[in-house]
């Protein structure tokens, strides 16, 4: 078993009663139930913090995108189509040079 640390909390009578009922239904002790609740809460908090970090990163990317637009403008043509045409032209030149 993992090392466990003793922590004391004070619960309101109704909270304690409800936890005992839930623990009995689930077939575990109140301590086990509390550990599960804490584990779930901590996992949720970690997901929320990760989500916040991702949102902050996205906001930073949007700032960078806007800064690049301000400094350099926006390329108005279809870059991918241009690159494909260029590749096709080069392939065709290679093809005809080998013939």
N, CA and C of each residue as an Amber inpcrd file, in Angstrom:
protein
   297
   0.8360000  -1.1890000   0.0000000   0.0000000   0.0000000   0.0000000
   0.8700000   1.2370000   0.0000000   0.4300000   2.2860000  -0.6770000
   1.1560000   3.5450000  -0.7130000   1.2160000   4.1570000   0.6750000
   2.1990000   5.0170000   0.8590000   2.2910000   5.7560000   2.1120000
   1.1190000   6.7170000   2.1990000   0.4530000   6.7180000   3.3070000
  -0.6850000   7.6150000   3.5190000  -0.3240000   8.6130000   4.6100000
  -0.8370000   9.8090000   4.4970000  -0.6090000  10.8640000   5.4850000
  -1.9150000  11.1750000   6.1860000  -1.8280000  11.2990000   7.4790000
  -3.0140000  11.6100000   8.2610000  -3.3280000  13.0950000   8.1410000
  -4.5740000  13.3660000   7.8180000  -5.0710000  14.7310000   7.7370000
  -6.4230000  14.7590000   8.4280000  -6.6230000  15.7530000   9.2380000
  -7.9060000  15.8690000   9.9070000  -8.6930000  17.0170000   9.2920000
  -9.9770000  16.7560000   9.0960000 -10.8720000  17.8120000   8.6300000
 -12.1020000  17.8130000   9.5230000 -12.7140000  18.9470000   9.6180000
 -13.9400000  19.0600000  10.3920000 -15.0950000  19.1820000   9.4090000
 -16.0710000  18.3030000   9.5620000 -17.2340000  18.3060000   8.6820000
 -18.4650000  18.7190000   9.4610000 -19.3900000  19.2770000   8.7290000
 -20.6870000  19.5600000   9.3260000 -21.4000000  18.2210000   9.5230000
 -22.3040000  18.1400000  10.5160000 -22.9820000  16.8690000  10.7900000
 -23.6670000  16.2780000   9.5530000 -24.3380000  17.1040000   8.7700000
 -25.0250000  16.6050000   7.5800000 -24.0520000  16.0560000   6.5430000
 -22.8830000  16.7200000   6.4090000 -21.8720000  16.2380000   5.4660000
 -21.3460000  14.8710000   5.8850000 -21.0460000  14.7370000   7.1740000
 -20.5220000  13.4680000   7.6770000 -21.5380000  12.3480000   7.5030000
 -22.7760000  12.6480000   7.8120000 -23.8380000  11.6430000   7.6820000
 -23.9610000  11.1860000   6.2260000 -23.9630000  12.1380000   5.3170000
 -24.1070000  11.8130000   3.8970000 -22.9050000  11.0080000   3.3950000
 -21.7030000  11.3750000   3.8240000 -20.5080000  10.6250000   3.4160000
 -20.5510000   9.1930000   3.9270000 -21.0130000   9.0150000   5.1730000
 -21.1320000   7.6560000   5.7250000 -22.1300000   6.8350000   4.9170000
 -23.2310000   7.4550000   4.5120000 -24.2430000   6.7550000   3.7110000
 -23.6660000   6.3360000   2.3560000 -22.9750000   7.2580000   1.7120000
 -22.3950000   6.9640000   0.3980000 -21.3300000   5.8760000   0.5200000
 -20.4900000   5.9780000   1.5460000 -19.4460000   4.9690000   1.7580000
 -20.0670000   3.5930000   1.9830000 -21.1400000   3.5410000   2.7330000
 -21.8030000   2.2620000   2.9870000 -22.3610000   1.6800000   1.6890000
 -22.9950000   2.5190000   0.8850000 -23.5570000   2.0630000  -0.3990000
 -22.4440000   1.5590000  -1.3130000 -21.3220000   2.2640000  -1.3360000
 -20.2130000   1.8830000  -2.2170000 -19.3300000   0.7950000  -1.6230000
 -19.5580000   0.4430000  -0.3860000 -18.7940000  -0.6330000   0.2420000
 -17.3620000  -0.2520000   0.5540000 -17.1800000   0.9740000   0.9970000
 -15.8320000   1.4140000   1.3490000 -15.9180000   2.2510000   2.6200000
 -14.7600000   2.6420000   3.1130000 -14.7390000   3.4850000   4.3080000
 -14.8920000   4.9430000   3.8950000 -15.2080000   5.7690000   4.8800000
 -15.2990000   7.2050000   4.6220000 -13.9340000   7.7170000   4.1720000
 -12.8700000   7.1900000   4.7460000 -11.5220000   7.6100000   4.3550000
 -11.2500000   7.2890000   2.8890000 -11.6070000   6.0900000   2.4630000
 -11.4130000   5.7120000   1.0580000 -12.2350000   6.6270000   0.1420000
 -13.4540000   6.8850000   0.5530000 -14.3310000   7.7600000  -0.2250000
 -13.7170000   9.1590000  -0.3330000 -13.2140000   9.6720000   0.7780000
 -12.6000000  11.0040000   0.7820000 -11.3520000  11.0330000  -0.1030000
 -10.5260000   9.9660000  -0.0350000  -9.3350000   9.9190000  -0.8910000
  -9.7320000   9.9370000  -2.3610000 -10.7780000   9.1860000  -2.7050000
 -11.2580000   9.1720000  -4.0870000 -11.7560000  10.5560000  -4.5040000
 -12.4820000  11.2110000  -3.6060000 -12.9920000  12.5510000  -3.9090000
 -11.8420000  13.5380000  -4.1160000 -10.8330000  13.4550000  -3.2580000
  -9.6790000  14.3490000  -3.3800000  -8.9360000  14.0580000  -4.6800000
  -8.7420000  12.7640000  -4.9910000  -8.0650000  12.3720000  -6.2310000
  -8.8140000  12.9380000  -7.4480000 -10.1320000  12.7640000  -7.4670000
 -10.9390000  13.2760000  -8.5810000 -10.8430000  14.7940000  -8.6850000
 -10.8910000  15.4650000  -7.5520000 -10.7940000  16.9260000  -7.5360000
  -9.4430000  17.3790000  -8.0790000  -8.3730000  16.7310000  -7.6270000
  -7.0390000  17.1170000  -8.0800000  -6.8620000  16.8630000  -9.5800000
  -7.4000000  15.7620000 -10.0740000  -7.3320000  15.4800000 -11.5130000
  -8.0980000  16.5430000 -12.2990000  -9.2500000  16.9350000 -11.8020000
 -10.0450000  17.9740000 -12.4560000  -9.2840000  19.3030000 -12.4720000
  -8.6490000  19.6190000 -11.3520000  -7.8740000  20.8540000 -11.2740000
  -6.7100000  20.8220000 -12.2650000  -6.0550000  19.6760000 -12.3890000
  -4.9410000  19.5490000 -13.3320000  -5.4310000  19.7210000 -14.7620000
  -6.5910000  19.1440000 -15.0900000  -7.1610000  19.3200000 -16.4320000
  -7.4830000  20.7900000 -16.6810000  -8.0510000  21.4420000 -15.6780000
  -8.3910000  22.8620000 -15.8170000  -7.1390000  23.7120000 -16.0120000
  -6.0810000  23.4050000 -15.2540000  -4.8400000  24.1710000 -15.3900000
  -4.2180000  23.9290000 -16.7640000  -4.2490000  22.6830000 -17.2370000
  -3.7090000  22.3800000 -18.5670000  -4.5010000  23.1310000 -19.6300000
  -5.8150000  23.1560000 -19.4640000  -6.6690000  23.8830000 -20.4110000
  -6.3240000  25.3700000 -20.4070000  -6.1050000  25.9320000 -19.2350000
  -5.7380000  27.3490000 -19.1250000  -4.3920000  27.6190000 -19.7990000
  -3.4280000  26.7010000 -19.6070000  -2.1220000  26.8740000 -20.2600000
  -2.2770000  26.8280000 -21.7760000  -3.1160000  25.9130000 -22.2640000
  -3.3460000  25.8120000 -23.7100000  -4.0240000  27.0720000 -24.2470000
  -5.0110000  27.5840000 -23.5150000  -5.6890000  28.8090000 -23.9390000
  -4.7350000  29.9990000 -23.9500000  -3.8560000  30.0630000 -22.9660000
  -2.8720000  31.1440000 -22.9250000  -1.9070000  31.0310000 -24.1060000
  -1.5060000  29.8020000 -24.4380000  -0.6170000  29.5970000 -25.5850000
  -1.3120000  30.0180000 -26.8760000  -2.5860000  29.6670000 -27.0160000
  -3.3360000  30.0670000 -28.2020000  -3.4640000  31.5830000 -28.2930000
  -3.7130000  32.2160000 -27.1710000  -3.8180000  33.6760000 -27.1600000
  -2.4920000  34.3020000 -27.5870000  -1.3850000  33.7240000 -27.1310000
  -0.0690000  34.2170000 -27.5090000   0.1560000  34.0460000 -29.0180000
  -0.2860000  32.9100000 -29.5620000  -0.1560000  32.6870000 -31.0030000
  -0.9780000  33.6990000 -31.8000000  -2.1680000  33.9980000 -31.3170000
  -3.0040000  34.9950000 -31.9990000  -2.3230000  36.3550000 -31.9570000
  -1.7220000  36.7080000 -30.8330000  -0.9880000  37.9720000 -30.7280000
   0.1560000  38.0090000 -31.7400000   0.8880000  36.8930000 -31.8310000
   2.0020000  36.8250000 -32.7710000   1.5010000  36.9300000 -34.2100000
   0.3920000  36.2580000 -34.4960000  -0.1930000  36.3110000 -35.8370000
  -0.5830000  37.7520000 -36.1850000  -1.2220000  38.4330000 -35.2700000
  -1.6290000  39.8200000 -35.5060000  -0.4150000  40.7280000 -35.6920000
   0.6170000  40.5030000 -34.9060000   1.8430000  41.2960000 -35.0370000
   2.4820000  41.0730000 -36.4140000   2.5250000  39.8110000 -36.8510000
   3.0810000  39.5190000 -38.1770000   2.2510000  40.1640000 -39.2820000
   0.9320000  40.1510000 -39.1350000   0.0650000  40.8050000 -40.1210000
   0.3550000  42.2990000 -40.1840000   0.5320000  42.9240000 -39.0070000
   0.8200000  44.3540000 -38.9570000   2.1560000  44.6720000 -39.6160000
   3.1540000  43.8700000 -39.3330000   4.5020000  44.1340000 -39.8450000
   4.6500000  43.8040000 -41.3220000   4.0420000  42.6990000 -41.7580000
   4.3200000  42.1840000 -43.0950000   3.0960000  42.1080000 -44.0020000
   1.9310000  42.3580000 -43.4810000   0.7180000  42.2530000 -44.2790000
   0.2880000  40.7950000 -44.4330000  -0.6990000  40.6140000 -45.2940000
  -1.2500000  39.2770000 -45.5070000  -1.0500000  38.9050000 -46.9660000
  -0.5590000  37.7030000 -47.2100000  -0.3630000  37.2130000 -48.5710000
  -1.7390000  36.9100000 -49.1500000  -2.0950000  37.5970000 -50.2090000
  -3.4580000  37.5480000 -50.7240000  -3.7210000  36.3770000 -51.6650000
  -2.6960000  35.7980000 -52.2060000  -2.9210000  34.7300000 -53.1800000
  -2.9120000  33.3680000 -52.4940000  -3.1890000  32.3230000 -53.2740000
  -3.2480000  30.9540000 -52.7530000  -1.8590000  30.3250000 -52.8120000
  -1.1520000  30.3740000 -51.7040000   0.2290000  29.9060000 -51.6440000
   0.3310000  28.4200000 -51.9670000  -0.5710000  27.6200000 -51.4720000
  -0.5140000  26.1740000 -51.7090000  -0.6900000  25.8730000 -53.1960000
  -1.6410000  26.5370000 -53.8310000  -1.8420000  26.3200000 -55.2750000
  -0.6010000  26.7400000 -56.0400000   0.0110000  27.8430000 -55.6410000
   1.2230000  28.2950000 -56.3140000   2.3500000  27.2820000 -56.1590000
   2.4970000  26.7390000 -54.9630000   3.5380000  25.7370000 -54.7230000
   3.2750000  24.4670000 -55.5210000   2.0270000  24.0570000 -55.6110000
   1.6810000  22.8770000 -56.4180000   2.0110000  23.1110000 -57.8900000
   1.6430000  24.2870000 -58.4010000   1.9400000  24.6050000 -59.7980000
   3.4470000  24.5850000 -60.0340000   4.1910000  25.1540000 -59.1000000
   5.6490000  25.1810000 -59.2210000   6.2100000  23.7630000 -59.2170000
   5.7190000  22.9170000 -58.3320000   6.1610000  21.5230000 -58.2620000
   5.8300000  20.7910000 -59.5580000   4.6070000  21.0030000 -60.0600000
   4.2040000  20.3460000 -61.3060000   5.0850000  20.7900000 -62.4610000
   5.4030000  22.0820000 -62.5370000   6.2730000  22.5890000 -63.5940000
   7.6610000  21.9540000 -63.5120000   8.1920000  21.8720000 -62.2980000
   9.5140000  21.2610000 -62.1140000   9.4840000  19.7880000 -62.4830000
   8.4250000  19.0870000 -62.0990000   8.3000000  17.6610000 -62.4410000
   8.2270000  17.4860000 -63.9530000   7.4740000  18.3490000 -64.5890000
   7.3320000  18.2670000 -66.0380000   8.6670000  18.5320000 -66.7240000
   9.4320000  19.4930000 -66.2250000  10.7490000  19.7870000 -66.8020000
  11.6750000  18.5980000 -66.6510000  11.6480000  17.9640000 -65.4800000
  12.4870000  16.7750000 -65.2490000  12.0400000  15.6570000 -66.1880000
  10.7650000  15.4820000 -66.3280000  10.2150000  14.4310000 -67.1940000
  10.6730000  14.6310000 -68.6400000  10.5430000  15.8590000 -69.1450000
  10.8850000  16.1190000 -70.5370000  12.3950000  16.1000000 -70.7560000
  13.1740000  16.4430000 -69.7260000  14.6340000  16.4220000 -69.8940000
  15.1570000  14.9900000 -69.9690000  14.4400000  14.0360000 -69.3960000
  14.8570000  12.6290000 -69.4170000  14.4080000  11.9500000 -70.6950000
  13.4410000  12.5430000 -71.3840000  12.9030000  11.9000000 -72.6010000
  13.8250000  12.0620000 -73.7720000
